[in-house]
Structures are given as C-alpha cells and as structure tokens.
Amino acid sequence: MNIFIRIICMLAVLLPAEAAWAVDSYRYLHVTIETPWLIFIFLFFLVFAPMILSAILYVRNAMKKDVQEVERKDVAEHD
C-alpha cells in the first residue's frame, strides 16, 4: 500500500501544472458549428440502427416462413 502512495505522490509532483489545467478547461475541445450536427447524426444512427435491424430481420424471417409454407403446400398437393 505504501508503494502505491509513493507512486501517486511522484506522479503528482512530476506532472506540470499546465497539463492539469488543460484537462479542466475546454481548450482541447474544438467546437464548431458542425459539432451539433455530428452529434445529431451519430445519435440518429445509434437510436435507429436497432430499429432498422429489427425491420430487416422481421422481413427476412417473414420471407422464410412464406417459402416454407409454399413448400408444404407443394408437398401436400403431390401427396
């Protein structure tokens, strides 16, 4: 436990103060007029991707059932 405290203290002393201040400020974020649109597009696809996937899987599953029903009717007609 004592080793961890020493390491933390050494890191706190060795880190320059300017680096710590930069983390607290918003200087590292480059916000432009395009930023809200990029966030919107990202969230739009994040929200609608499961819905689109579920619609694709629903249609795919429905088409498989239709093919199976047609095959059963063909087999029933031949018997």
N, CA and C atoms as a LAMMPS dump frame, in Angstrom:
ITEM: TIMESTEP
0
ITEM: NUMBER OF ATOMS
237
ITEM: BOX BOUNDS ff ff ff
-5.0000000000000000e+02 5.0000000000000000e+02
-5.0000000000000000e+02 5.0000000000000000e+02
-5.0000000000000000e+02 5.0000000000000000e+02
ITEM: ATOMS id mol type element x y z
1 1 1 N 0.828 -1.194 0
2 1 2 C 0 0 0
3 1 3 C 0.87 1.255 0
4 2 1 N 1.961 1.187 0.704
5 2 2 C 2.863 2.323 0.796
6 2 3 C 3.487 2.647 -0.557
7 3 1 N 3.719 1.629 -1.378
8 3 2 C 4.315 1.831 -2.702
9 3 3 C 3.349 2.614 -3.597
10 4 1 N 2.081 2.298 -3.53
11 4 2 C 1.094 2.994 -4.347
12 4 3 C 1.006 4.471 -3.97
13 5 1 N 1.077 4.771 -2.692
14 5 2 C 1.024 6.164 -2.249
15 5 3 C 2.246 6.918 -2.755
16 6 1 N 3.41 6.291 -2.725
17 6 2 C 4.629 6.931 -3.226
18 6 3 C 4.539 7.2 -4.724
19 7 1 N 4.009 6.245 -5.46
20 7 2 C 3.882 6.419 -6.913
21 7 3 C 2.928 7.562 -7.224
22 8 1 N 1.822 7.623 -6.516
23 8 2 C 0.851 8.685 -6.745
24 8 3 C 1.467 10.046 -6.414
25 9 1 N 2.198 10.12 -5.341
26 9 2 C 2.853 11.382 -4.968
27 9 3 C 3.895 11.796 -6.002
28 10 1 N 4.66 10.838 -6.493
29 10 2 C 5.67 11.149 -7.508
30 10 3 C 5.013 11.661 -8.784
31 11 1 N 3.921 11.033 -9.193
32 11 2 C 3.225 11.478 -10.398
33 11 3 C 2.642 12.872 -10.209
34 12 1 N 2.111 13.142 -9.028
35 12 2 C 1.537 14.46 -8.766
36 12 3 C 2.598 15.55 -8.809
37 13 1 N 3.815 15.246 -8.343
38 13 2 C 4.893 16.23 -8.341
39 13 3 C 5.472 16.393 -9.736
40 14 1 N 5.581 15.3 -10.472
41 14 2 C 6.228 15.349 -11.778
42 14 3 C 5.345 15.942 -12.876
43 15 1 N 4.033 15.849 -12.726
44 15 2 C 3.159 16.409 -13.755
45 15 3 C 3.215 17.925 -13.711
46 16 1 N 3.402 18.546 -14.855
47 16 2 C 3.407 20.01 -14.852
48 16 3 C 2.005 20.547 -14.581
49 17 1 N 1.941 21.693 -13.985
50 17 2 C 0.655 22.289 -13.618
51 17 3 C -0.159 22.654 -14.852
52 18 1 N 0.508 23.026 -15.939
53 18 2 C -0.216 23.419 -17.147
54 18 3 C -1.012 22.25 -17.732
55 19 1 N -0.464 21.06 -17.659
56 19 2 C -1.179 19.898 -18.178
57 19 3 C -2.433 19.64 -17.366
58 20 1 N -2.351 19.808 -16.066
59 20 2 C -3.526 19.601 -15.216
60 20 3 C -4.581 20.662 -15.491
61 21 1 N -4.153 21.909 -15.747
62 21 2 C -5.124 22.951 -16.047
63 21 3 C -5.808 22.707 -17.391
64 22 1 N -5.084 22.17 -18.341
65 22 2 C -5.657 21.923 -19.663
66 22 3 C -6.752 20.862 -19.601
67 23 1 N -6.628 19.917 -18.689
68 23 2 C -7.649 18.882 -18.571
69 23 3 C -8.949 19.472 -18.042
70 24 1 N -8.846 20.456 -17.157
71 24 2 C -10.036 21.059 -16.572
72 24 3 C -10.728 22.044 -17.505
73 25 1 N -10.028 22.573 -18.471
74 25 2 C -10.636 23.564 -19.346
75 25 3 C -11.156 22.897 -20.613
76 26 1 N -11.807 23.7 -21.421
77 26 2 C -12.348 23.199 -22.679
78 26 3 C -11.449 23.543 -23.861
79 27 1 N -10.2 23.844 -23.603
80 27 2 C -9.297 24.216 -24.684
81 27 3 C -9.03 23.052 -25.64
82 28 1 N -9.111 21.829 -25.142
83 28 2 C -8.823 20.683 -26.005
84 28 3 C -10.014 20.305 -26.865
85 29 1 N -11.185 20.894 -26.623
86 29 2 C -12.351 20.631 -27.454
87 29 3 C -12.449 21.698 -28.535
88 30 1 N -12.52 21.278 -29.769
89 30 2 C -12.66 22.213 -30.878
90 30 3 C -14.119 22.191 -31.324
91 31 1 N -14.922 23.047 -30.759
92 31 2 C -16.346 23.091 -31.057
93 31 3 C -16.571 24.085 -32.19
94 32 1 N -17.183 23.583 -33.254
95 32 2 C -17.521 24.431 -34.395
96 32 3 C -19.025 24.353 -34.619
97 33 1 N -19.482 24.994 -35.668
98 33 2 C -20.905 24.961 -35.994
99 33 3 C -21.328 23.566 -36.45
100 34 1 N -20.388 22.744 -36.89
101 34 2 C -20.702 21.385 -37.342
102 34 3 C -20.854 20.396 -36.198
103 35 1 N -20.395 20.739 -35.024
104 35 2 C -20.402 19.806 -33.902
105 35 3 C -21.805 19.318 -33.535
106 36 1 N -22.812 20.189 -33.385
107 36 2 C -24.15 19.675 -33.06
108 36 3 C -24.698 18.736 -34.124
109 37 1 N -24.397 19.026 -35.385
110 37 2 C -24.877 18.152 -36.448
111 37 3 C -24.206 16.787 -36.396
112 38 1 N -22.924 16.772 -36.1
113 38 2 C -22.232 15.487 -35.987
114 38 3 C -22.771 14.671 -34.824
115 39 1 N -23.049 15.342 -33.718
116 39 2 C -23.638 14.646 -32.57
117 39 3 C -25.023 14.123 -32.932
118 40 1 N -25.816 14.941 -33.622
119 40 2 C -27.15 14.519 -34.026
120 40 3 C -27.101 13.306 -34.95
121 41 1 N -26.224 13.346 -35.942
122 41 2 C -26.126 12.228 -36.884
123 41 3 C -25.675 10.961 -36.167
124 42 1 N -24.697 11.092 -35.268
125 42 2 C -24.229 9.939 -34.51
126 42 3 C -25.356 9.336 -33.672
127 43 1 N -26.089 10.187 -32.948
128 43 2 C -27.179 9.681 -32.112
129 43 3 C -28.333 9.154 -32.963
130 44 1 N -28.568 9.768 -34.114
131 44 2 C -29.637 9.309 -35.002
132 44 3 C -29.401 7.865 -35.422
133 45 1 N -28.185 7.581 -35.875
134 45 2 C -27.882 6.21 -36.289
135 45 3 C -27.807 5.269 -35.091
136 46 1 N -27.364 5.765 -33.959
137 46 2 C -27.294 4.937 -32.756
138 46 3 C -28.687 4.53 -32.296
139 47 1 N -29.656 5.435 -32.418
140 47 2 C -31.02 5.14 -31.988
141 47 3 C -31.754 4.296 -33.021
142 48 1 N -31.586 4.622 -34.289
143 48 2 C -32.369 3.949 -35.313
144 48 3 C -31.737 2.676 -35.852
145 49 1 N -30.491 2.405 -35.557
146 49 2 C -29.86 1.176 -36.039
147 49 3 C -30.574 -0.078 -35.523
148 50 1 N -30.922 -0.169 -34.242
149 50 2 C -31.659 -1.368 -33.805
150 50 3 C -33.021 -1.499 -34.465
151 51 1 N -33.683 -0.371 -34.718
152 51 2 C -34.991 -0.44 -35.377
153 51 3 C -34.852 -0.923 -36.814
154 52 1 N -33.859 -0.419 -37.515
155 52 2 C -33.637 -0.854 -38.896
156 52 3 C -33.255 -2.325 -38.932
157 53 1 N -32.392 -2.743 -38.013
158 53 2 C -32.003 -4.148 -37.95
159 53 3 C -33.198 -5.041 -37.651
160 54 1 N -34.053 -4.628 -36.726
161 54 2 C -35.223 -5.445 -36.401
162 54 3 C -36.178 -5.529 -37.595
163 55 1 N -36.323 -4.443 -38.355
164 55 2 C -37.179 -4.485 -39.535
165 55 3 C -36.615 -5.43 -40.59
166 56 1 N -35.302 -5.388 -40.788
167 56 2 C -34.659 -6.287 -41.752
168 56 3 C -34.845 -7.743 -41.324
169 57 1 N -34.622 -8.02 -40.038
170 57 2 C -34.775 -9.39 -39.549
171 57 3 C -36.227 -9.852 -39.618
172 58 1 N -37.174 -8.949 -39.371
173 58 2 C -38.586 -9.296 -39.454
174 58 3 C -38.971 -9.685 -40.88
175 59 1 N -38.556 -8.868 -41.853
176 59 2 C -38.872 -9.157 -43.251
177 59 3 C -38.203 -10.448 -43.691
178 60 1 N -36.953 -10.639 -43.285
179 60 2 C -36.223 -11.859 -43.66
180 60 3 C -36.915 -13.102 -43.092
181 61 1 N -37.327 -13.015 -41.83
182 61 2 C -37.995 -14.145 -41.201
183 61 3 C -39.357 -14.395 -41.837
184 62 1 N -40.084 -13.335 -42.187
185 62 2 C -41.381 -13.482 -42.829
186 62 3 C -41.235 -14.131 -44.199
187 63 1 N -40.187 -13.766 -44.931
188 63 2 C -39.978 -14.364 -46.256
189 63 3 C -39.626 -15.846 -46.132
190 64 1 N -38.851 -16.21 -45.117
191 64 2 C -38.518 -17.625 -44.909
192 64 3 C -39.771 -18.427 -44.605
193 65 1 N -40.665 -17.863 -43.771
194 65 2 C -41.904 -18.583 -43.447
195 65 3 C -42.771 -18.747 -44.682
196 66 1 N -42.815 -17.735 -45.555
197 66 2 C -43.6 -17.836 -46.779
198 66 3 C -43.066 -18.945 -47.68
199 67 1 N -41.757 -19.049 -47.803
200 67 2 C -41.152 -20.094 -48.632
201 67 3 C -41.453 -21.467 -48.049
202 68 1 N -41.382 -21.597 -46.732
203 68 2 C -41.677 -22.877 -46.094
204 68 3 C -43.146 -23.261 -46.277
205 69 1 N -44.053 -22.297 -46.204
206 69 2 C -45.472 -22.588 -46.404
207 69 3 C -45.747 -23.02 -47.836
208 70 1 N -45.091 -22.379 -48.805
209 70 2 C -45.27 -22.759 -50.208
210 70 3 C -44.745 -24.172 -50.43
211 71 1 N -43.6 -24.5 -49.828
212 71 2 C -43.046 -25.853 -49.958
213 71 3 C -43.97 -26.894 -49.339
214 72 1 N -44.589 -26.566 -48.199
215 72 2 C -45.525 -27.511 -47.558
216 72 3 C -46.759 -27.721 -48.434
217 73 1 N -47.25 -26.641 -49.062
218 73 2 C -48.423 -26.779 -49.927
219 73 3 C -48.085 -27.635 -51.148
220 74 1 N -46.885 -27.466 -51.71
221 74 2 C -46.471 -28.271 -52.857
222 74 3 C -46.38 -29.737 -52.486
223 75 1 N -45.826 -30.017 -51.308
224 75 2 C -45.714 -31.413 -50.857
225 75 3 C -47.096 -31.981 -50.592
226 76 1 N -47.984 -31.189 -50.016
227 76 2 C -49.341 -31.668 -49.728
228 76 3 C -50.106 -31.928 -51.023
229 77 1 N -49.906 -31.108 -52.039
230 77 2 C -50.608 -31.291 -53.309
231 77 3 C -50.128 -32.538 -54.044
232 78 1 N -48.833 -32.864 -53.9
233 78 2 C -48.299 -34.042 -54.595
234 78 3 C -48.681 -35.333 -53.898
235 79 1 N -49.046 -35.238 -52.626
236 79 2 C -49.429 -36.483 -51.902
237 79 3 C -50.834 -36.82 -52.144
